[in-house]
Amino acid sequence: AQSVTQLDSQVPVFEEAPVELRCNYSSSVSVYLFWYVQYPNQGLQLLLKYLSGSTLVKGINGFEAEFNKSQTSFHLRKPSVHISDTAEYFCASGTGRRALTFGSGTRLQVQP
Amino acid sequence: DTEVTQTPKHLVMGMTNKKSLKCEQHMGHRAMYWYKQKAKKPPELMFVYSYEKLSINESVPSRFSPECPNSSLLNLHLHALQPEDSALYLCASSQDRGGRRDTQYFGPGTRLTVL
């Protein structure tokens, strides 16, 4: 069975500081990983995805993530955050059932 | 264009009402999904349609009835709901290229309140 673990429920950070949101996965088969962002009272927006190829994946809004097979991780990073990045971030893994396995989410709180 | 639209944005209904949620996509996707999301929780899968046929029903109570009239439209019919059914209902779609690789695109959701 696949599972996704987001290690931090909340991450407070000051504006213009770098941030890393952690995600670990467990899977016995090939992994396909996604990061979604959810702004208050909105749906989920795809930030980036890893399907194959380069382990460093660049997404929208200046975010990037690195797939690390040996550490079973897919951490999300941004070198300088803005107030507008305040949101809930979900890491997810594709399953074989046309479904996504979501992590529990990380609340990024950017403070001025 | 990666847009999935949902109507209405907000819905308040009594426990005896019948209402429907609508979802539409024009990306040529062949899989469509309904999720339920409670506050501060990740989305929970309810139903999956693949090529207009119900593929997955995650043991959802019968007061929720999905319908896929065509490949672009997905409805969720609601009847005799309970207050605990209040949540954000999200629709998503994907190309349906074979499971794990598929990228799902989400709509903005319908905020449902059951009184």
Interface residues (C-beta under 8 A of the other chain):
Chain A: V29 S30 V31 Y32 F34 Y36 N41 Q42 G43 L44 Q45 L46 K49 L51 F90 S93 G94 T95 G96 R97 R98 A99 L100 F102 G103 S104 G105
Chain B: T2 V4 Q6 A31 Y33 K40 K41 P42 P43 L45 V48 S50 S55 I56 L90 A92 S94 D96 G99 R100 R101 D102 T103 Q104 Y105 F106 G107 P108 G109 R111
